[in-house]
Amino acid sequence: MNRTAFFNSPFMLGFDHLERLLERTAKSANDGYPPYNIEETGPDRLRITLAVAGFSRDELDVTVEDNQLVIRGKQTELADKTFLHRGIAARQFQRAFVLADGIEVTGADLANGLLSIELARPQPESVTRKIDIRSGNNKGQAEGDRQ
């Protein structure tokens, strides 16, 4: 595995998961099928629309796995068909999108060959926490209090 020099910095402690996310994103970006759009539908709402013509609802699967939205499609072929020309292939696909922490999938809809997946991005609450600073004299006392 090639490590990016950016993630080797001693100031980037605990960001290994970001490196893995970037690698997953690079792998899934190479395939152009099925084509998709991502649009902002509101201040904290997104919609991903995939062109999945020929797929029925039962042939599509939408899951969230480890902060990754995964859409799979698998068409079933009927063995009793004889094609004189085959220009439309029964093609399988898997398309993955890495989701930021807090993004939720709120629904999916299939209409006119377009699969739309609705996402919500709630605003994070600001959390401030005060950390007590112990002095050298209190340190031994605090450890003794824990016993």
N, C-alpha and C positions, 0 to 999 in steps of 0.2 A: 504494500500500500504506500503510495506516495503521500507524504504529509506536507501540507502547505506550510510555508515558513511562518505565516501569520499565526497559525495555531501552535507553533513551537515556542512562541514568546513566553517568558516566565510570568508575564502580566496577564495571560489568558488562562487562568487556572479554572478547571472544571468545565471547559467549553468543548470537550470531546464530542458531545452529542451534536453540536452544531456542525462539526466536521462530517459526522456520519450523515446528517441531514443533507448537506451539500452534495455528498457523494451519491445519495439516493436520487436527488433531484437531477443531477447530471445524467445518471443512467436512464431515467424515465423521459428525459427531454429529447432523446434521439429519435424516438418513434413518432411519426406524424399522424398515426391513425388511432382512433378517429379524430377528425378535426374538432376543435372546441373554441368557445369564447368564454371569457371571464368578464363579468360586468359588475359595476357597483350599482345596486338597486336602491340604496338608502345610505344614511350616514354610517350605519354600522352593519350593513347587509351586503352580501355578495351573491352572485349566481354564476354557476358554471354550467354551460350548455354544450352538450356533445352531440354531434351528428351521428346518429345510430340507425340510419335507414335500414329497414329489413329485419331489425331485431324486435322481438316481442318482449313484453314485460317479464315473462318467465325466463327469457334467455339473458337477462341482465342482472347483475349483482352489484350492489353498492354497500361498501363496508368502511369502517374507520378502524385502522390497525396502527397502534403506536403513533398517534399524531399524523397519520397518513390516510388520506381519502383514497380508496382504491375502487375503481369501476372496472368490472370484468364483463365481457360479453362472449357468449358461446352459442352459435347457431347450430341447430341439429339438422343434419342432412337426411333427406328421405331417400332410401336406397332404390325406390321404385321409379325414379325419374330417369329419363334418357334425354341428354342434352345434345342438340345439334350444334349449338354454340354456347359456350359458358363464359360470359363476361362479368358476371356477378358472382364472386366467390363467397362461400360461407366461411367467413373469416372470424377467427377468435381475436380478442384483444384484451389488454390490460392497460389501463391508464391510471397513473398515481399522481396525487398532488400532496405535497407536504403542507400540513396545517400548523399555523402558529399556536402556541398555548392559548387556550381560552376560546378558540373558534369552534363553534358547534354546527353540526349538520342538522338543519331543522326540517328538511323534507326533500323529496324527489318526485318528479312528475315526467311522464312520457307522453308526448303528443306530437303527431305529425312527423315522426322520425327524429325528434329532438328530445334528448334526456336533459332535463333541467334539475340541478341540485342547488338547493337554497342553503346559504351559510349565514350565521349570525356571528358578529364580532363584538361581544359586549365590552364596554369600557372598563378597564381594570380599576379597582378601588385603590386609592392611595393609602398606603399603610406606612405609618411612622412608628418606630419602636425605639424607646430609650434604653440604652445599654448602661448598666451600672458599672462604674469603674471602682475596683477595689484597690486599696493601698497595700503595701507590703505587710503592714501590721495586721490588717484585717484578713489577709489571705489565709494565714494559719488558723485564725478563729473561725472563718467560714468553713474550712475543711473539717474542723473539729465539730462544728454544729451539724454537719451532715451525718456524722457517725451515730 
